[in-house]
Amino acid sequence: MNPTLGVQEELVRRGHRVSSTETEYFVPAVEAAGARAVRHTSVFGAYYRSPYAADALEGEGLRCLSEALSLAEQVEPY
């Protein structure tokens, strides 16, 4: 998410309406860039606030798939 903040900010500066799907953890950064945060609940929980460790990385592929499916279901109405 962090690499897209500059892009979001520039698009907003140019007058575009920008929305970004984010968990509560990243909402302040997205809103500071001027974009609209579309909130969702991550299957990762507090994962992004924790240091990466071997036990956290086990099953990463399945968690990513679960995250993508969950995200699509949550933001589909938007």
C-alpha positions as CSV (number, residue, x, y, z in Angstrom):
1,M,0.0,0.0,0.0
2,N,2.7,2.5,0.9
3,P,4.2,2.7,-2.6
4,T,0.8,3.8,-4.0
5,L,0.5,6.8,-1.7
6,G,2.5,9.1,-3.9
7,V,0.4,8.0,-6.9
8,Q,-2.8,8.6,-5.0
9,E,-1.7,12.0,-3.9
10,E,-0.7,13.1,-7.4
11,L,-4.0,11.9,-8.9
12,V,-5.9,13.8,-6.2
13,R,-3.7,16.9,-6.9
14,R,-4.7,16.6,-10.6
15,G,-8.4,16.6,-9.6
16,H,-9.2,12.9,-9.8
17,R,-11.4,11.2,-7.3
18,V,-9.3,8.4,-5.8
19,S,-10.5,5.4,-3.6
20,S,-8.4,2.8,-2.0
21,T,-9.4,-0.4,-0.2
22,E,-7.7,-0.4,3.1
23,T,-7.8,-1.8,6.6
24,E,-8.2,0.6,9.6
25,Y,-4.4,0.5,10.1
26,F,-3.8,2.3,6.7
27,V,-6.8,4.6,6.6
28,P,-4.9,7.6,8.1
29,A,-2.2,7.5,5.5
30,V,-4.7,7.1,2.6
31,E,-6.8,10.0,3.9
32,A,-3.7,12.2,4.4
33,A,-3.0,11.6,0.7
34,G,-6.4,13.0,-0.1
35,A,-7.9,9.7,-1.2
36,R,-11.1,8.0,0.1
37,A,-10.4,4.9,2.1
38,V,-12.9,2.1,1.5
39,R,-12.5,0.0,4.7
40,H,-12.4,-3.7,4.9
41,T,-11.5,-6.3,7.5
42,S,-8.4,-8.3,6.7
43,V,-8.0,-12.0,7.2
44,F,-4.5,-11.2,8.3
45,G,-5.7,-9.4,11.5
46,A,-2.8,-7.5,13.1
47,Y,-0.3,-9.2,10.7
48,Y,0.8,-5.9,9.1
49,R,1.6,-4.4,12.5
50,S,3.7,-7.4,13.5
51,P,7.3,-8.2,12.5
52,Y,7.6,-10.8,9.8
53,A,8.6,-14.1,11.4
54,A,8.9,-17.6,10.0
55,D,5.7,-18.7,11.8
56,A,3.9,-15.7,10.4
57,L,5.0,-16.6,6.8
58,E,3.7,-20.2,6.9
59,G,0.7,-20.5,4.7
60,E,1.2,-17.1,3.2
61,G,-0.1,-18.1,-0.2
62,L,-3.4,-19.4,1.2
63,R,-3.8,-16.3,3.4
64,C,-3.3,-14.1,0.3
65,L,-5.9,-15.9,-1.6
66,S,-8.3,-15.7,1.4
67,E,-7.5,-12.0,1.7
68,A,-8.3,-11.4,-2.0
69,L,-11.6,-13.3,-1.9
70,S,-12.7,-11.6,1.4
71,L,-11.8,-8.1,0.1
72,A,-13.8,-8.6,-3.2
73,E,-16.8,-9.7,-1.2
74,Q,-16.6,-6.7,1.2
75,V,-16.0,-3.9,-1.3
76,E,-18.2,-5.2,-4.2
77,P,-21.1,-2.9,-3.2
78,Y,-18.8,0.1,-3.8
